[in-house]
Amino acid sequence: MRIFHVATVADWEEARASGSYTTSTRGRTLAEEGFIHASREDQWREVLRRWYADVGEPLVLLEIDTDLLRAPVVEEPVGEETFPHVLGPIDPDAVVAVVPLPAPA
């Protein structure tokens, strides 16, 4: 299965250097949150619009192959829908595509 995560370029570059992506969401770490927020393909655009519209640094969309993760992924309710949550660090090798996102308007 493919899931998606909006990341800053700085966080992604740090993960590639360290071998482990541990940013849960904007301003929160895996250690603080207990999981890494992710989205299905039909959800990431709304996440970008709602939570990252005012970010002043470059962003990328990480496309993650869950079959390549060492950490489990669970679907958990958030409001009226469910979102995938990664219950551990994301291995950079599980990221199969990194797509630059346009600067927020």
Buried (B, 14 or more C-beta within 10 A) or exposed (E): EBBBBBBBBEBBEBBEEEEBBBBBBBEEEBEEBEBBBBBBEEBBBEBBEEBBEEBEEBBBBBBBBBEEBEBEBEEEEEEEEEBBBBBBBBBBEBBEEBEEBEEEE
